[in-house]
Amino acid sequence: MLQKAPGGIYYKWLIANRLGNVARELLNQREGRRSRGFSRLTGRDWQPPNAVSAYLESGLNGSFADFPQSSLWARRESTPLDVDANQVIEYLEYEMETSHDRHRKGI
């Protein structure tokens, strides 16, 4: 999917959606919640950079149809999905490690 992302907004959204689901599961486990469906990504010590937060929320609680399509004549507007997915992955990995360390220490 990462290789297809430059090809269009759908693939960018699909990656953001999958990463948003990972973030939701991480927060649900951390907070002891069982929620599914529409929900904001919030939780104790959850403070992603603004761009990462907007990216995950757009993928999780939005649709690819919410964003403008590319046009031959007009330059496409910037969207939250333009964030490098690797930046988001690095943040989620950091949160998983931090969560694991807290759990292990009993915090």
C-alpha positions as CSV (number, residue, x, y, z in Angstrom):
1,M,0.0,0.0,0.0
2,L,2.9,2.4,0.8
3,Q,4.1,2.0,-2.8
4,K,0.6,2.8,-4.2
5,A,0.0,5.9,-1.9
6,P,1.5,8.4,-4.3
7,G,-1.0,7.2,-6.9
8,G,-4.0,8.7,-5.3
9,I,-6.0,9.8,-2.3
10,Y,-7.7,6.4,-1.8
11,Y,-4.5,4.6,-1.0
12,K,-3.3,7.4,1.3
13,W,-6.6,7.2,3.1
14,L,-6.5,3.4,3.3
15,I,-3.1,3.5,5.0
16,A,-4.3,6.2,7.4
17,N,-7.4,4.1,8.1
18,R,-5.3,1.0,9.0
19,L,-2.9,3.0,11.1
20,G,-5.8,4.7,12.8
21,N,-7.2,1.3,13.7
22,V,-3.8,0.3,15.2
23,A,-3.8,3.5,17.3
24,R,-7.3,2.8,18.5
25,E,-6.4,-0.7,19.5
26,L,-3.3,0.6,21.3
27,L,-5.4,3.1,23.2
28,N,-8.2,0.6,24.0
29,Q,-5.7,-1.8,25.5
30,R,-3.9,0.9,27.4
31,E,-7.1,2.4,28.8
32,G,-8.9,-1.0,29.3
33,R,-11.7,0.0,26.9
34,R,-13.6,-2.2,24.5
35,S,-15.1,0.4,22.2
36,R,-15.3,0.0,18.4
37,G,-16.7,2.2,15.7
38,F,-16.5,6.0,15.6
39,S,-14.4,7.5,18.4
40,R,-11.8,10.1,18.9
41,L,-8.3,9.0,19.6
42,T,-7.8,10.1,23.2
43,G,-6.2,8.6,26.3
44,R,-3.8,9.1,29.1
45,D,-0.4,10.3,27.9
46,W,-1.7,10.3,24.2
47,Q,-0.2,13.5,22.7
48,P,0.8,12.9,19.1
49,P,2.1,15.8,17.1
50,N,-0.8,17.8,15.5
51,A,0.0,16.5,12.0
52,V,0.0,12.8,13.2
53,S,-3.2,13.3,15.1
54,A,-5.0,14.9,12.1
55,Y,-3.7,12.1,9.9
56,L,-4.9,9.3,12.2
57,E,-8.3,11.0,12.8
58,S,-8.8,11.6,9.1
59,G,-8.1,7.9,8.3
60,L,-10.1,6.6,11.1
61,N,-13.2,8.8,11.2
62,G,-13.3,10.1,7.6
63,S,-13.5,8.7,4.1
64,F,-11.3,9.1,1.1
65,A,-14.3,10.8,-0.6
66,D,-13.9,13.7,1.9
67,F,-10.7,14.8,0.1
68,P,-10.3,16.5,-3.3
69,Q,-9.2,14.4,-6.2
70,S,-6.2,15.3,-8.3
71,S,-6.9,17.2,-11.5
72,L,-4.8,17.8,-14.6
73,W,-5.6,21.5,-14.5
74,A,-5.7,22.4,-10.8
75,R,-3.2,21.8,-8.1
76,R,-4.5,19.4,-5.4
77,E,-5.1,21.0,-2.0
78,S,-3.0,19.8,0.9
79,T,-4.8,17.4,3.2
80,P,-4.0,15.7,6.5
81,L,-3.3,12.6,4.5
82,D,-0.2,14.2,3.0
83,V,1.8,13.4,6.2
84,D,4.5,10.8,5.5
85,A,3.1,7.5,6.8
86,N,6.6,6.5,8.1
87,Q,6.4,9.4,10.5
88,V,3.1,8.1,11.8
89,I,4.4,4.5,12.0
90,E,7.4,5.8,14.0
91,Y,5.1,7.5,16.5
92,L,2.9,4.4,16.9
93,E,6.0,2.3,17.5
94,Y,7.2,4.7,20.1
95,E,3.8,4.6,21.8
96,M,3.8,0.8,21.8
97,E,7.3,0.6,23.3
98,T,6.3,3.3,26.0
99,S,3.1,1.4,26.8
100,H,5.0,-1.9,27.1
101,D,7.5,-0.3,29.4
102,R,4.8,1.2,31.6
103,H,3.0,-2.1,31.8
104,R,6.2,-3.9,32.7
105,K,7.0,-1.4,35.5
106,G,3.4,-1.5,36.8
107,I,2.8,2.2,36.1
